[in-house]
């Protein structure tokens, strides 16, 4: 093989190895930031939620999407801005439902396409519904078994509320 051809082949291989490495690091850092978003280091949001966990029990892929509404309330004396709402997996989405029934979203997992900013202001004394929607068909036939997914709401001060849904997915 000619030296120029060998150098070109090595350059192409180096580019592919670099792209795969970059993709892996991006994917792991995004997953880590989502998984750790409501960890011990994240401050608690000034918004309150009566519940942050829901178990759908056993659900069938045949029956399609399932959803659950979590209520958040601003019990403070000042308005609170919610700039972001994200989820832990592309199979899960979240919506913000206003008192008049209008919705914002869907909000999904960052790093897997564009996630719009929530930019929702919850005035003092007001509440919103955070609707978490899980699509049991998103992972195809391999997606059966126990799932545990999250929707993470972050207020402007960095405070976090993490909503968790679980299910046992059957075909």
C-alpha angles and dihedrals in degrees: 000000000000117000092239091053091047091051091050092050091048091049092052091048091049091052092051093047089049093050093049091048093048091048091051094049092047092049094048095046092050092049091046092050091050095044092048097040094103096029126128092284096055114091118236115257119249086231114089132217125196089213135011101180133066130174114204089194115211114354130179125228086222091067096057130213124010125198140188130196119225118191121221122190134195103219093168126099094245138061117266123209118215106200098173142034116172138164134225097235139023089241088068129064134178133209132194110226117199123212090259090057096253116136138215121203152341095235118191144170115316117236093038100083134310117333111191119225113258095217091177119160114208108198123219109286094012129116138203135199118237104205112201114199123193122195108204091191096058094093096043123223091332090062097084122117135049117344131189116187135173141209112200120202117193124191125211093264090057094257115147139208115188118202116200130199127186134188143163105234119210128183 
